[in-house]
């Protein structure tokens, strides 16, 4: 229990209701989002993106969690139901609130705030003083206790978690200004050019005050992490028709409410694009990785799968991450993240890549008289060479396949591959014939 003289009261983290937003169609992460919602995209070999947000909640003792979904949510629903079950005495839960059409409103979610509004009748039944709203597709480790403490002490109506971004990426976030008291004095959602960004560059004294690093033109950016007093959020849900927090509610709230900026100086990456997804995985395998999944007191949780340990036979590896249940032969692997149940055959070379593995193992081989045509088995065949690629789950790659993008194409679509930002993506379940060159 946290008690503060500033409020004359107390608030328990367990009484805060948390909403994790599942996001839209995830077009910038296509084709990884071709068959799944963005928060269900596999991460770091054995996790899903949504595991990060849920784990941050659990580690902060936020145990009443709803995940709001709309697009391709079947795998996300299955993952959450199989991963997160609290004991009956904790009153904790992680539940799905899926988009649904109703008699009074047949439209789907129109934005982040609209997603919350459409479920407000359900949310309003819970006894809570504050509501935390989180993105389901960001990578960071944050204990929200300090944010809640500062929110209470400042008697804020809304708090926004703040990190930094550079000019090249400022058009992907809400950028803001902080006054001397740490209150948000101005906010602009996704300013698309230098003219709209002008004036929002973070002053050096602000960066130094909060111990933030500067990388050229630095902006203070909203992390999409919001803490609302319940009555304030109720007002925006019930008395307005605003559909988006960043575009409408936050800018208008600055004029009407006390909006506090909670500066978070740790690692934070919005996994919104293929290049961001790929770079995050390359960061995992650095010698001094900026984000580590191994943490004594604040682990990242996921579904236990009870897989065997990975097996290697004459494998050469340099700076790789290998998930459970993998079987790797006399292959060469450099700077690669390998997911669950991955099969990589002899004499293949994998470099600077993400191999997501498989959801299952192939059944035992058929007897010769049962089937004459030999199918391509799951995994990566012999004498393959893969460089700077993302191999999604359940891919069947024949022998002698070369995925090298030697023409350095930045964007292209093929029969069983896509290229985005110069990275080759093999979509889930693709079958690549032997000898294919990409």
C-alpha positions in Angstrom: 0.0 0.0 0.0 1.3 3.4 -0.9 0.3 6.3 1.3 1.1 9.9 0.5 0.5 13.1 2.5 -0.1 14.9 -0.7 -3.4 13.1 -1.2 -4.3 12.3 2.3 -5.2 8.8 1.2 -3.9 5.5 -0.2 -4.0 3.5 -3.3 -3.1 -0.1 -3.8 -1.7 -1.2 -7.2 -4.0 -4.2 -7.1 -7.0 -1.8 -7.3 -5.9 -0.3 -10.6 -7.6 -1.6 -13.7 -5.3 -2.1 -16.7 -6.2 -2.1 -20.4 -3.7 -3.4 -23.0 -4.6 -2.2 -26.5 -4.2 -4.8 -29.2 -3.7 -2.3 -31.9 -5.0 -2.0 -35.4 -4.4 -4.2 -38.5 -0.6 -3.9 -38.1 0.0 -3.1 -41.7 3.5 -1.8 -41.1 4.4 -5.2 -39.6 3.0 -7.2 -42.6 3.5 -10.0 -43.4 4.2 -11.0 -39.7 0.6 -9.8 -39.1 -0.9 -11.6 -42.1 -2.4 -14.4 -39.8 -2.1 -12.9 -36.3 -2.7 -9.7 -34.3 0.2 -7.5 -33.7 0.6 -8.3 -30.0 0.7 -12.0 -30.9 3.8 -11.7 -33.1 6.5 -14.0 -31.8 9.4 -12.3 -30.0 13.0 -13.3 -29.1 12.5 -17.0 -29.8 9.9 -18.0 -27.2 7.7 -15.0 -26.3 4.9 -12.9 -27.9 4.9 -9.1 -28.0 2.0 -9.0 -25.6 4.0 -10.9 -22.9 6.1 -7.7 -22.3 3.1 -5.6 -21.4 1.5 -8.3 -19.3 4.8 -9.1 -17.5 5.3 -5.4 -16.6 1.9 -5.4 -15.1 2.4 -8.6 -13.1 5.8 -7.3 -11.9 4.1 -4.0 -10.8 1.3 -5.9 -9.0 -1.3 -4.8 -11.5 -3.4 -8.0 -11.6 -6.7 -6.9 -13.2 -5.9 -6.8 -16.9 -8.0 -6.6 -20.0 -6.6 -7.0 -23.5 -8.6 -5.2 -26.1 -8.5 -7.0 -29.5 -10.0 -6.6 -33.0 -7.9 -8.0 -35.8 -7.0 -11.7 -36.2 -7.2 -12.3 -32.5 -7.5 -16.1 -32.4 -3.8 -16.9 -31.7 -3.6 -14.0 -29.3 -6.6 -15.3 -27.4 -5.2 -18.8 -27.3 -1.8 -17.6 -26.1 -3.3 -15.5 -23.3 -5.7 -18.2 -22.1 -2.9 -20.8 -22.0 -0.4 -18.5 -20.4 -2.0 -16.4 -17.6 -4.1 -17.9 -14.9 -4.0 -16.4 -11.4 -5.0 -18.4 -8.3 -8.5 -18.0 -7.1 -7.5 -16.0 -4.0 -5.7 -13.2 -5.8 -8.8 -11.8 -7.7 -6.4 -11.3 -10.6 -7.2 -12.0 -14.2 -6.0 -11.4 -17.8 -9.1 -11.4 -20.0 -9.8 -10.7 -23.6 -12.3 -8.0 -24.7 -12.8 -8.5 -28.4 -14.4 -6.1 -30.7 -18.1 -6.8 -31.2 -21.0 -5.2 -33.1 -24.0 -4.1 -31.0 -27.5 -3.0 -31.8 -26.7 0.7 -30.9 -23.4 0.7 -32.8 -22.4 -1.7 -35.5 -19.0 -0.2 -36.3 -15.6 -1.6 -35.3 -13.0 0.2 -33.3 -12.3 3.6 -34.8 -9.3 4.4 -32.6 -7.7 3.8 -29.3 -10.2 5.8 -27.3 -13.1 4.3 -29.2 -11.9 0.8 -28.3 -12.1 1.7 -24.7 -15.5 3.5 -25.1 -17.1 0.5 -26.7 -16.3 -1.6 -23.7 -17.0 1.0 -21.1 -20.1 -0.7 -19.8 -18.0 -3.7 -18.8 -15.1 -1.6 -17.4 -17.4 0.6 -15.4 -18.5 -2.3 -13.3 -15.1 -2.5 -11.7 -14.3 -0.8 -8.4 -11.1 1.2 -9.2 -9.7 4.6 -8.6 -7.4 4.7 -11.7 -7.1 3.0 -15.1 -3.8 2.3 -16.7 -3.8 2.1 -20.6 -0.9 0.3 -22.2 0.3 -0.5 -25.8 0.5 -4.2 -26.6 3.4 -3.9 -29.0 6.2 -2.1 -27.3 9.4 -3.5 -25.8 10.5 -2.1 -22.5 10.8 -3.2 -18.8 9.0 -0.8 -16.5 7.7 -1.1 -13.0 4.6 1.2 -12.9 4.8 1.7 -9.2 6.9 4.8 -9.4 4.6 6.3 -12.1 1.6 5.7 -9.8 3.4 7.2 -6.8 4.3 10.4 -8.7 0.8 10.6 -10.1 -0.7 10.6 -6.6 1.8 13.0 -5.1 1.4 15.5 -7.9 -2.4 15.2 -7.6 -2.4 14.6 -11.4 -5.5 13.8 -13.4 -3.6 12.0 -16.2 0.0 10.8 -16.4 1.9 10.0 -19.6 5.1 7.9 -19.7 7.7 9.8 -21.7 10.9 8.6 -23.5 13.0 10.1 -26.3 13.1 9.7 -30.0 15.0 11.4 -32.8 13.8 13.5 -35.7 13.7 10.6 -38.2 11.2 8.8 -36.0 9.3 11.7 -34.4 6.5 11.3 -37.0 5.6 7.9 -35.4 4.8 9.2 -31.9 3.1 11.9 -30.0 5.8 14.5 -29.1 5.4 16.8 -26.2 6.9 19.6 -24.0 7.3 19.5 -20.2 7.3 22.6 -18.0 9.6 23.0 -14.9 7.1 21.0 -12.8 7.1 18.1 -15.1 3.6 18.9 -16.5 2.8 18.4 -20.1 2.5 21.9 -21.6 2.0 21.0 -25.3 1.4 17.8 -27.3 1.3 17.0 -31.0 0.4 13.6 -32.4 2.8 12.2 -35.1 4.0 15.5 -36.6 4.8 14.4 -40.1 7.4 17.0 -41.2 10.0 19.4 -39.9 7.5 22.2 -40.0 5.1 20.4 -37.6 8.0 19.2 -35.4 9.4 22.7 -35.1 9.5 23.9 -31.5 9.2 20.5 -30.0 12.9 19.7 -29.9 13.8 18.9 -26.3 16.1 21.5 -24.6 19.4 20.2 -23.3 18.5 21.3 -19.7 15.4 19.1 -19.8 17.4 16.1 -21.1 20.1 16.7 -18.4 17.4 17.1 -15.7 16.0 13.6 -16.4 19.3 11.9 -17.4 18.2 11.4 -21.0 20.7 10.8 -23.8 20.7 13.1 -26.8 21.1 11.8 -30.4 21.1 14.9 -32.6 17.7 16.5 -32.6 16.0 14.8 -29.7 12.2 14.9 -28.9 10.3 13.9 -25.9 7.8 11.2 -27.0 4.8 9.6 -25.5 5.2 5.9 -25.0 1.5 5.3 -25.3 1.4 4.5 -21.5 -1.4 6.5 -19.9 -2.7 6.6 -16.3 -6.1 8.2 -15.9 -8.1 9.0 -12.8 -11.3 7.1 -13.2 -13.6 10.1 -13.2 -11.5 11.9 -15.8 -11.5 8.9 -18.2 -15.3 8.5 -17.5 -15.8 12.1 -18.7 -13.9 11.6 -22.0 -15.7 8.3 -22.6 -19.2 9.4 -21.8 -19.4 13.1 -22.6 -17.4 13.2 -25.9 -17.2 11.2 -29.1 -13.4 11.5 -29.4 -12.0 8.3 -30.9 -8.2 8.6 -30.3 -6.2 9.4 -27.2 -3.1 10.8 -29.0 -5.0 12.9 -31.6 -7.8 14.3 -29.5 -8.0 13.4 -25.8 -4.5 14.1 -24.7 -4.1 17.5 -26.5 -7.5 18.7 -25.2 -6.8 17.3 -21.7 -3.7 19.6 -21.4 -6.1 22.6 -21.5 -8.6 21.2 -18.9 -6.7 18.8 -16.6 -3.4 18.4 -14.8 -1.4 16.1 -17.1 1.9 14.9 -15.7 4.8 13.6 -17.8 6.5 10.6 -16.2 10.0 10.3 -17.7 11.3 6.8 -18.3 15.0 6.7 -19.2 15.3 2.9 -19.8 15.3 1.0 -23.1 12.1 1.4 -25.1 11.3 0.3 -28.6 8.0 0.6 -30.4 7.8 -2.6 -32.5 5.6 -1.1 -35.2 7.6 -1.8 -38.3 9.6 -4.6 -39.8 12.9 -2.7 -39.5 12.1 -2.0 -35.7 11.2 -5.7 -35.2 14.4 -6.8 -36.9 16.7 -4.3 -35.2 15.3 -5.2 -31.7 16.3 -8.9 -32.4 19.7 -7.8 -33.5 20.0 -5.8 -30.2 19.2 -8.9 -28.2 22.3 -10.7 -29.3 24.8 -7.8 -28.8 27.5 -8.3 -26.2 26.0 -5.4 -24.2 22.4 -5.9 -25.1 20.3 -2.9 -24.2 17.4 -5.2 -23.2 17.8 -8.5 -21.5 15.0 -11.0 -20.9 17.0 -12.5 -18.0 16.1 -10.5 -14.8 16.1 -11.7 -11.3 13.2 -9.8 -9.9 11.2 -8.7 -13.0 11.1 -11.6 -15.5 9.2 -11.7 -18.8 6.5 -14.4 -18.5 5.1 -16.5 -21.3 3.4 -19.9 -21.8 5.2 -22.9 -20.5 5.6 -25.4 -23.3 7.4 -28.3 -21.7 9.8 -28.8 -24.6 13.0 -30.7 -24.5 16.4 -29.0 -24.4 17.8 -28.0 -27.8 20.2 -30.4 -29.5 23.3 -29.6 -31.6 25.4 -31.9 -33.7 28.6 -30.3 -35.0 27.1 -26.8 -35.1 29.2 -23.7 -35.2 27.5 -20.7 -33.6 28.6 -17.1 -32.9 26.4 -14.8 -30.8 23.1 -16.7 -31.2 20.0 -17.1 -29.1 18.4 -20.6 -29.3 15.0 -21.4 -27.9 13.8 -24.8 -26.5 13.1 -27.9 -28.6 15.4 -27.0 -31.5 17.5 -29.5 -33.5 20.5 -28.1 -35.4 22.9 -30.1 -37.4 26.3 -29.3 -38.8 25.3 -25.7 -39.6 27.0 -22.4 -39.3 25.1 -19.7 -37.5 26.1 -16.1 -36.8 24.1 -13.3 -35.1 20.8 -15.2 -35.3 17.8 -15.6 -33.0 16.3 -19.1 -33.3 12.7 -19.9 -32.1 11.0 -22.9 -30.6 11.2 -26.3 -32.4 13.5 -25.0 -35.1 15.1 -27.5 -37.4 18.2 -26.5 -39.3 19.9 -29.1 -41.4 23.6 -29.9 -42.1 25.8 -27.5 -44.1 23.4 -24.6 -44.0 24.5 -21.1 -43.1 22.2 -18.6 -41.3 23.5 -15.0 -40.7 22.0 -11.9 -39.2 18.5 -13.4 -39.2 15.4 -14.3 -37.1 14.2 -17.9 -37.4 10.9 -18.2 -35.6 10.7 -22.0 -35.5 7.5 -24.0 -35.5 4.3 -24.6 -33.6 4.6 -28.4 -33.9 7.0 -31.2 -34.9 6.5 -33.1 -38.1 4.9 -36.5 -37.5 7.0 -39.6 -37.9 8.0 -40.3 -41.5 5.6 -42.4 -43.5 6.6 -45.8 -44.8 7.7 -45.8 -48.4 4.6 -47.6 -49.6 2.3 -45.1 -47.8 3.3 -42.1 -49.8 5.6 -41.9 -52.9 6.2 -38.2 -53.0 8.4 -37.0 -50.2 7.2 -33.7 -48.8 9.6 -30.9 -47.8 10.0 -31.3 -44.0 9.5 -28.5 -41.5 12.5 -26.2 -41.0 15.6 -25.3 -43.1 17.0 -27.9 -45.4 20.6 -28.8 -46.3 23.1 -26.4 -48.0 20.9 -23.4 -47.6 22.2 -19.9 -47.1 20.1 -17.3 -45.3 21.2 -13.7 -44.6 19.4 -10.7 -43.2 16.0 -12.4 -43.1 13.0 -13.2 -41.0 11.7 -16.8 -41.3 8.2 -17.0 -39.8 6.8 -20.1 -38.2 6.1 -23.4 -39.8 8.2 -22.7 -42.9 9.3 -25.7 -45.0 12.5 -24.8 -46.9 14.0 -27.3 -49.3 17.7 -28.0 -49.9 20.0 -25.5 -51.6 17.8 -22.4 -51.0 19.6 -19.1 -51.1 17.9 -16.1 -49.4 20.5 -13.3 -49.8 18.8 -10.4 -51.6 22.0 -9.8 -53.6 20.2 -7.0 -55.6 19.7 -5.1 -52.3 16.0 -4.6 -53.0 14.3 -2.5 -50.3 10.7 -3.5 -51.0 9.3 -6.3 -53.1 6.7 -9.1 -53.2 7.2 -12.6 -54.5 5.3 -15.8 -54.6 6.4 -16.9 -51.1 8.4 -14.0 -49.8 8.2 -10.3 -49.1 11.0 -7.7 -48.8 10.5 -4.7 -46.5 13.3 -2.2 -45.6 15.8 -4.5 -47.3 14.8 -7.5 -45.0 13.5 -10.7 -46.6 10.5 -12.1 -44.8 9.3 -15.6 -45.4 5.6 -15.7 -44.2 4.1 -18.3 -41.8 3.6 -21.7 -43.4 5.4 -20.9 -46.6 6.8 -23.8 -48.6 10.0 -23.0 -50.6 11.1 -25.4 -53.3 14.7 -26.7 -53.3 17.1 -24.6 -55.2 15.1 -21.3 -54.9 17.1 -18.1 -55.0 15.7 -14.9 -53.5 
